[in-house]
């Protein structure tokens, strides 16, 4: 194999990708992890980890660093790069990156995750980084004793809203429905802060400000009433878009949300191509099931590589 040929290539370096790298390394398989940002993925956007056995009350960044150190211990190679296309060339998978690099692998584990869904309202793009943020851990401290609007009603919105009360004097939680989709225990935690005002049956129609966020324009979906709310920052947490648009046509099947469909081995419709983590179609999206699925994917990928070598098709 040349320097750009590997037995297993892992696309994405979040919890699933790091776990896959750990198990591939333990299997003594030549492995590369291609990550477009900081190794750890969404862990860097998570305040406290309290739902992973043995890691109670550690921060997301702390967990990310420990995960990476453990994977490197077993020899996985990490490279910076955004994979833009995955295709097939005989028994090999070909991975192209936006840097112009090309990698080849006998098996691929896709753990590419996704990105925050945008509100799609005026002012959101213009004020990004000037009061509009999608990362409470990254930017919450910039709004000490300020007023913050959090948009959304799922676990992420409620959890991040509670986290932002560490800094903000007040947090408005704006949700388009009259009840939250988040776990009841998370809503109870939010209420216990005493700093959150819920704005229900309401959508954001515009984020306003001159050089920085100064407020939001709202609409009550039940009455049609419009109003304005003065805030210093807006944190949208309204969904997740999986990074599943990188495949040559026909390689994978996607569900209605764009997530990759796999079997019990985490294998896609294409032999040797696996997926795990938030990019995969699944019932819940937690660190625990991401690392579990990635364990399965990595071991199945290692078995695929071994079978290819025994069959003599890996040449």
MOBELCOR-V334004 format. One record per pair of residues at least 24 apart in sequence whose C-alpha atoms are under 8 Angstrom apart, sorted by the first residue. I is the first residue (numbers start at 1). J is the second residue. Records with the same first field share a line. If there is no record, write none. Layout:
# MOBELCOR-V334004
I=J ; J
This chain:
# MOBELCOR-V334004
4=102 ; 103 ; 104
5=103 ; 104 ; 105
6=30 ; 31 ; 32 ; 103 ; 104 ; 105 ; 106
7=31 ; 105 ; 106 ; 107 ; 305
8=32 ; 105 ; 106 ; 107 ; 108 ; 109 ; 301 ; 302 ; 305
9=33 ; 34 ; 104 ; 105 ; 107 ; 108 ; 109
10=34 ; 108 ; 109 ; 110 ; 111
11=35 ; 83 ; 108 ; 109 ; 110 ; 111 ; 112
12=36 ; 41 ; 110 ; 111 ; 112 ; 113
13=38 ; 39 ; 40 ; 41 ; 111 ; 112
14=39 ; 40 ; 41 ; 42 ; 43 ; 64 ; 111 ; 112 ; 113
15=40 ; 41 ; 43 ; 64 ; 67 ; 277 ; 287 ; 290 ; 291
16=111 ; 276 ; 277 ; 287 ; 290 ; 291 ; 292 ; 293 ; 294
17=109 ; 110 ; 111 ; 112 ; 276 ; 277 ; 294
18=67 ; 68 ; 71
19=67 ; 71 ; 291 ; 294 ; 295
20=109 ; 291 ; 294 ; 295 ; 297 ; 298
21=71 ; 76 ; 298
22=70 ; 71 ; 72 ; 74 ; 76
23=295 ; 298 ; 299
24=76 ; 298 ; 299 ; 302
25=71 ; 74 ; 75 ; 76
26=74
27=299 ; 302
29=302
30=76
31=75 ; 76 ; 77
32=76 ; 77 ; 78 ; 79
33=76 ; 77 ; 78 ; 79
34=78 ; 79 ; 80 ; 81 ; 82 ; 83
35=78 ; 79 ; 80 ; 81 ; 82
36=80 ; 81 ; 82 ; 83
37=80 ; 81
39=64 ; 65 ; 68
40=64 ; 65 ; 67 ; 68
41=113
44=137 ; 138
45=135 ; 136 ; 137 ; 138
46=136 ; 137
47=136 ; 137 ; 160 ; 163
52=287 ; 288
83=246
84=246
85=246 ; 247 ; 248
86=246 ; 247 ; 248
87=247 ; 248 ; 251
88=248
91=313 ; 314
92=314
106=272 ; 305 ; 308 ; 314
107=272 ; 273 ; 274 ; 301 ; 302 ; 304 ; 305
108=272 ; 273 ; 274 ; 301
109=273 ; 274 ; 275 ; 276 ; 297 ; 298 ; 301
110=273 ; 274 ; 275 ; 276 ; 279
111=275 ; 276 ; 277 ; 278 ; 279
112=242 ; 243 ; 244 ; 277 ; 278 ; 279
113=242 ; 243 ; 277 ; 278 ; 279
114=240 ; 241 ; 242 ; 243 ; 278 ; 279
115=240 ; 241 ; 242 ; 243
116=237 ; 238 ; 239 ; 240 ; 241
117=237 ; 238 ; 239 ; 240 ; 241
118=236 ; 238
119=204 ; 236 ; 238
121=204 ; 205 ; 206 ; 207
122=205 ; 206 ; 207
123=206 ; 207 ; 208 ; 209
124=206 ; 207
127=207 ; 209 ; 211 ; 212 ; 213
130=211 ; 212 ; 213
131=212 ; 213 ; 232 ; 233 ; 234
132=213 ; 233 ; 234 ; 235 ; 236
133=233 ; 234 ; 235 ; 236
134=235 ; 236 ; 237
135=235
136=160 ; 163 ; 164 ; 235
140=164 ; 167 ; 168
141=167
143=167 ; 168 ; 232 ; 233
144=168 ; 169
145=169 ; 170
146=170 ; 231 ; 232
147=171 ; 172 ; 230 ; 231 ; 232 ; 233
148=172 ; 231 ; 232 ; 233 ; 234 ; 235
149=173 ; 174 ; 231 ; 232 ; 233 ; 234 ; 235
150=174 ; 234 ; 235 ; 236 ; 237
151=175 ; 204 ; 234 ; 235 ; 236 ; 237 ; 238
152=176 ; 236 ; 237 ; 238
153=177 ; 179 ; 180 ; 181 ; 182 ; 237 ; 238
154=180 ; 181 ; 182 ; 183 ; 237 ; 238
155=181 ; 182 ; 183 ; 186
156=182 ; 237
157=236 ; 237 ; 238
158=182 ; 186 ; 187 ; 190
159=186 ; 190
161=190 ; 196
162=189 ; 190 ; 193 ; 196
165=193 ; 195 ; 196
169=195
170=195 ; 196 ; 197
171=195 ; 196 ; 197
172=196 ; 197 ; 198 ; 199
173=197 ; 198 ; 199 ; 200
174=198 ; 199 ; 200 ; 202 ; 203 ; 204
175=199 ; 200 ; 201 ; 202 ; 203
176=200 ; 201 ; 202 ; 203 ; 221
177=201 ; 202
207=234
242=278 ; 279
243=279
244=279
254=281
255=281
265=296 ; 297 ; 300
266=293 ; 294 ; 296 ; 297 ; 300
267=297 ; 300
272=301 ; 304 ; 305
273=301
274=301
